[in-house]
C-alpha cells in the first residue's frame, strides 16, 4: 500500500505537471513567439550541460544509497551529508567554469545566460533525492505543487510580450529554487547534524567514484534533449530549436506520466536488493513493464491521431512544423517506457551500473553521429529522427545485456494485445476526425480523447489484457 500511495502521489503530481502547461504553454507560445521559445530553449540547454557536469550523478547515487538505510538515522545522515556537501563543491566548480565560458560565446544572449544561471543554485539545493530514497513522495509533491501554482500566476501577471523573456526565465527558475529551499527545511527532523571533522578526509569523497559511474549514463541520457537543441540552434536556427522545444515539451510531459511508476520503484527495488529479495524484484519488473506498455501504446497512437488539431489550437499560428515533429517523437514513448523499466527500475537499483552506462552511452553516440548529417539536411525533423533511432538502440542494447536475466517472451507477452487495442482506438479517432466537421478544434480534440479512452478501455476488457486482470485481482483483494 505504501508503494501504491507513492505511485498515486507521484502520478497526481505528474498530472499537475501535465495540466499546468496546458494553461501556460499556449499563452507563452503566443506572447514569446517561436524566436523567444527558441532562445529560452537554446540558452537553457547550454546552462544545463554545466549543471549536469556539476551534479555528477550524485542525486541518483544518493537516492539509491538512502533507500538501503531507510531505518538507520545515523547511516542515512552520513550518506546525506557526504552527498550534499560534495554536490555543493562540484556544482560551484561548474558554476565558475560557466561564468568563464560566457564571455567566449554570442554576447546577444548574455542576459539570458545570466538569468538561466539560477539553475546552479537550484541544483545545489536540490535534496529531492533524499525524500525519493526514503520513499516520501508526498513531501516532494506538495511542496512542488504549491510553488508551481505561484509561478504560473507570476507568468500570467508579468510576462506580456517577447521583451519579457528574461522575466519568464527568472520566474520559472526562482520557482524551482524556492521549492528546493523548502525541501531543505523539511530535513530538520530527519537527519542528524554533520560531523565536521570528517568533511575533508577521505571519507568525504567516498560517494565520488560510484556517483561518477552513474554520471556517465546520466549525461549521455540528457544528450538527446540538450545537445539536440544546441546543434539545431547552431546548424539550423533558434526558431527551429523552438519548434523542437515545443514538440519535446509535450512528449516529455507524457513521458513523465509513463515513467512515474519507475520513480517510485527505483528506491523500492534498491531496498529489496539490499535484502537479497531477487524473486520479488523480478515480480515488480514484470508488473511494471506490463503497466508501462499498457499506457505507452495508446498515448503514442493517440498523440499521432490528434496532433493535426492539437498543435494549431494549443500553440497558435506559426507552429505548423511542430505537427510532424510531435508525431515522430511520439514513437519514443514506447521505447522510453521499455528502457525506463529495464534501466532505471532494474539496472540502476541492482547496481549493474556498467551495463546501464553501456546502453545509454551507446544511444548517445548514435545520436551524436546522426545529428550533424540529419540536422543539416532535414533541420529539427532530422534531430527528431536521430532521437528515435538512439532510443531504439538503448532498448536493443539493454535487452541484449539482460538476455540471461529475464524471459523476454514473458516480459513482452502482452504487447500484441495492447498494440491491437491502441490501434482500434486510433481507428476510432480517425473515423471521428474524418466525419466530424466542426470549426472548433478543441471540441474535436475533446471528442477524440473521450472516444479514444472509452474505446481503449473497452478493447482491453474484450481482449482480457493483463492490466485488466491485475485490476480485477487488486479490486477483489482490496474490497
N, C-alpha and C positions, 0 to 999 in steps of 0.2 A: 504493500500500500504506500510506503514511503516513496518507492520508485514511481508509482503511478501519480502521486501528488506532485513530485518534482517534474514529471513529464507534463502534467496539466499546467503547472505554474509556468514552465518554460514555453509551452505551446501557447498559453494565453499571452505571454509577453511577445512571442513571435507574431501572433495575430495582431497585437497592438502595433508592432513594427510594420506589419503589412497594412494596417488601416491608416496610420498617420501619413505615410507618403501619398495615399490616395487623397489626402487633404492638401498637403504641401506641394507635391511634385507638379500637379497641373498649374498651380499658381506660380511656382518658381520657374518652370519651363517657359512660361509666358512672359514674366517680368524680366528674367535674365537673358532669355533667348539662347539659341544654340551656342553662340560665342561665349556668353557668360558661363553656361554649363560646362563648356569645353575647357575654359581657363581654370575653373574650380577643379575639374577632374584631373587636368594635367598637373597643376601645382600640388594638389593633394597626393597624387601618385608618387611624385619625386620626394616629398617630405616623408611619406610612408616608408619608402625604401630605407631612409636613415633610421626611422623609429624601429623598423623591423630588425635592422642590424644591431640597434641598441638593446632591444629586448632579448635577443639571443635565444629564443625558445624557452626562456625561464618560466613563463606563465604556464605552458603545457607541462613542463617538468614539475613545477610547484604543485599544480592541481593533482598530478599523479602521485607525488610523494605524500601530500597531505592526506589523500584518500587511504593510504596504507596505515596511518597512525591516528585515525579519527578520534579514538578514545583515550589517547595519551597526550595530555596538555603539554607536558614537558618536551616531548619529541616534536609535536607539531609546532610548538613555539620556536624551537631551534630551527626547524625547516623553514618556517615563515621568515624569521629574521635573516637567515642566510640568503634566501632567495630575494627578499625585498631589498635588502641593502646592496647586494651585488647588482641587482637590476638598476637601482638608482645610480650606481657608479657607471655602468655601461651605457645607460641612456644619456647621462651627462656628457660622456665622451662623444657619443653620436651627435649630440646637440652642438657641441663645439665644432666638430667636423662640418656639420651642416652650415653653421654661421661662416666658416671659412670658405665654403663652397658657393654661397650666394653671390659674392662679387664676380665669380667667373662665368655666370650664366646671364641670360637675357634680362636686362635691367627693367624692361617693361613690366615684368611680373613680380618685381621685388616685394612690393607691398602685400601681394597675395601670399608669397612665401613666408613673410614675417607673420601674417595672420594665421597661416596653417601651422606655424611652428609651435603653437599652443599644444599640438599633439604630443610633443616631447614630455611636457609636464603631465599630460593626461595619461600617457603610457607609464610614466614613472610611478604615479599614484594608483594605478590600476591594481586592486587586490581582489578582483572578482574571482581569480584563480583559487584563492583560499576558500571562498564560500562554495565554489564548484567542487573542490576536493572534499569539503565537509558535507556535500550534498544539501546545502542550504540555499536552494534556488529561490525561495521566497524572498530572501533579503535582496538578491540581485534584481529580481523582477520589480518589486515595489519601489525601490529607490530609483531605478532607471525609468520606470513608467512616469513617476511624478515629474522628473526633470525633463523628459521628452515632451510632455504636455506643455510645460512652461516655455520650452524652446520654440515649439510650434507657435505659441501665442506671440512671442517676440518677433518671429519671422514675419507674421502677417501684419504686425503693427508697424515695423520699421523698414522692411525691405519692399521698396516700391518700384524700382527700376534697375537697369544694369549697373548704374553708378553705385548701387548699394551692395554690390557683390562682396566687398570687404566685410561689411556688417553681417551679411549672411554667413560667411565663413567663420567669423568670430562667434556669432550666436551658437552655431552648431558645435564648435569646439569647446566653448565655455560650458555649454550644457553638459557635454560628456565629462568635462573636467570636474564640475561640481558634483555630478553623480558619483564619480570615483572618490572624491574627498569625503562624501557622506558615508561611503562604504568603509573608509579608513576608520572613521569614528565608531562604526559598528563592530570593530575588533576589540573594543575595550575589555569586555568580559570573556573573551575567547582565547586570548593568548597571554603569556607571561612577558614581563619586561625583558629586553635583551641583556645578555651577559657581555658587556662591552669589552671585557678583557680578551674575548675570543674573536673579536671582529677582524683583527689584522693578522691573525695567524693562519696556518694552512687550512684549518677547519672552515674558515670563512669561504674559501674557494672550492670547497667540495662540490657544490652544485654546478660548477662551471663546465666540466667535461661532459657529463650526461646531458646538460642543457644544450651544449653545442651540438651534440648528436641529434637533438630534436630541432635545433635551429636550422639545419640544412634542409630538411623537408618543409619546414615552416616557411622559409624564404622562397624555396622553389615553388611551393603551392601558391604563393602570392604573386609569382611571376605572371600567371595567367591574367590577373586583374591589373596589376600595376604597370608592368613592363609593356603590356599591350597598349595602354593609354599613352604612355610616354612615346612609344615608337610611332603610334598613329599621329600624335602631335608633331613629331619630328619629320616623318616620311610623307605625311599627307597634310593634315591641318588640325587646328584645335577644334574647329567646327565638327569635323569627323569624329574627333575624340569625344565631343559632346554627344553625338549620336550613339556612339559605342557606350558611353556612360549611362544614357537613358535606358537603353536595352538591358545593360548589365544590372542596373539598379532594380528593375522589375524582376529579373531572373534570380538575383541574389536574395531578394525578399522571399521568393518561393523556396529557394534552396534552404534558407534559414528554417522554414517550417518543416521541410523534409528531414533535415539533419538535427532537429531539436531533440529527438529521442537519443541521438548519439551524444549530445552534450550532457545528457543526464546519465547515460550508460557508462561513459568513459571512467568516471570515478568509481562506479559500482563494480565494473569489471576489474579495475585496479585493486579494489579491496578483496574481491574474490580470488584474484591471482595471488595475493599475499597469503591467503588462507589455503592455497593449492586446490581450489574447488574447480578443476578444469572442466568437468562434465557440465556444471551449472553455467560456466562461461559460454560454452558452445550452445547451450539451450537458449541463452539470451541472444546470441548472434543469429541463430536460425529465425527466431521470432522477430528480431529487429529487421532482418533482411526482408522478411515477408511483409512487414508493415511498410517499409520504405518503398518497395516495389509497388505495393497496392496504392500508394499515394503518388508516386512519381509519374507513372504511366498516364493517368487521367490528367494530371497537371500539364504534362508535356503536350498532349494532343489537344487539350482544352485551350492552352495559350496559342497554339498554332491556329485553332479554329476561330478565335475571337480577335486576333491581333489586328486584322484589317479595319475593324470597327473601333477597337480599343485605343490604338495609338493616336489617331487624329482627335478622338474625343478627349483623351486623357492629357496629351501633351500640347494639343493645339496645332495650328498651321506651322509648316516649316519642318516638321519632324517625320515626313513620309518615309524617309530612308530607314527609320527605326523598325518598320514593319518586317522587312526581310531579315534584319539583324536579330530581332527577338524570336523569329521563327527558327532560325538556325541555332541560336543559343539555347533554345528550349530543349534541344536534344541532350544537352549536358545534365538536365535534371535527373534522368535515369542513371547516367554514368556516375554522377557525383553521389547519388543515393547508394550505389553499389560500393564505390571506393570509400565512402564515409564509414560504412559498416565494416568492411574488411580492414581499413586503415585505422581510423580514429577509434573505432569501437573494439578492435581486436589487437592489431599490431602494436599500437602505442601502449595501451594499458598492460599488455603481456610482455612488455619490454623487448619486443622484436624491432627495435628502433632502426637497426641496419636495413632490414627488409623494407620498412616504411620509407626510409630515406632513398633507397634504390628506386622504388616505384615512383615517388613524387619527383625525384631528380630526373629520372628518365623522361617523364612527361614534360618537365620544364625545358630540357634540352631539345626535345622535339618541337616544342612551342617556339623557342628562340630560333631554331634552324629554319622553320617555315615562315616566321613572321616577316622578315625583310622582303622576300620574294612576293608573298601573298599581299602584303600591305601596299607595296609599290604598284602591284598590278590591279588589285581589287579594293584598296582602301580599307575601311573599317570592316567590310564583309570578309576580307582576307584574314584579318586578325581573328574574326569570329570562327572561321573555318579552322584556323590553326588551334584555337582553344578547344574545339570539339575533338579534333584528332588527338590532341595532347591528353584530354580526359579519357579518351578511349584507350590510349597507350597505358595510362596509370592503372586502369581496371585490368587490362590484359596481364601486365607485369605482376600485379598483386595476386591475381588468380594463379599464375604460374608459381609464385613463391609459396602459396598456400595450398598447392595441389595435394599435399600429403596431410594437411590439417583438416580439410573439410570434404564432405561428399557433395560436389557441386550439383549433381543431379537432384539431390535432396534440397540443397540450398536454393536452387532456382526452379524448383518443381512447380511453383505457382505462376511463373512468368507468363506462360501462354494464356492462362485464364485472364490475368489482369490486362494483358495486351488486347485480347478479344473484347473484353468488357469496355476498355477505353476506346477501342475502335468503334464499337457500337455507339458509344457516347458521341464520338466525333462525327459519325454519320448523321446522328440526330441533330447536332449543331449545324452541320452543313445544310440539312433539309430546312431548318428554321431560317437560316441566313438567305437561302435561295427563294423562299416563298414569303418571308415576312417583309413586306415593303413599307417601311416606316422611315421618316426623316430623322427621328430622334435616335441617335446611336446608343444612348445609354439604356433605352428600353430594349433594344435588340440585344445588347450585352447582358442585361438582367435576365431576359428570356433564355439566352444561351446558357447562363450559369445555372439557373433553376432547372431547366430541362436536362442539362448535362449532368448535374448532381443526381437528379432523380433516375435518369437512365443508367448511370454507372452503378448506383446502389442496387437497383432492381436487377441489373445484369449480374452483379456479384451474388445476389441471393439466388438467381436462377442457376448459375454455374456452381453454387455451393463452394465458393472460394475459401481458402484457408483463413482469410481475415474475418469472414462471416462466421466460420466455425469457432474461431478464437473468441469472437464477441459473444456468441451463444454460450460457450463454455464459461466465460467470465460472468455473464449475467446469471447463469444458474447457480454458480458457487457464491456469488455476491448476495443474491436475493433469495 
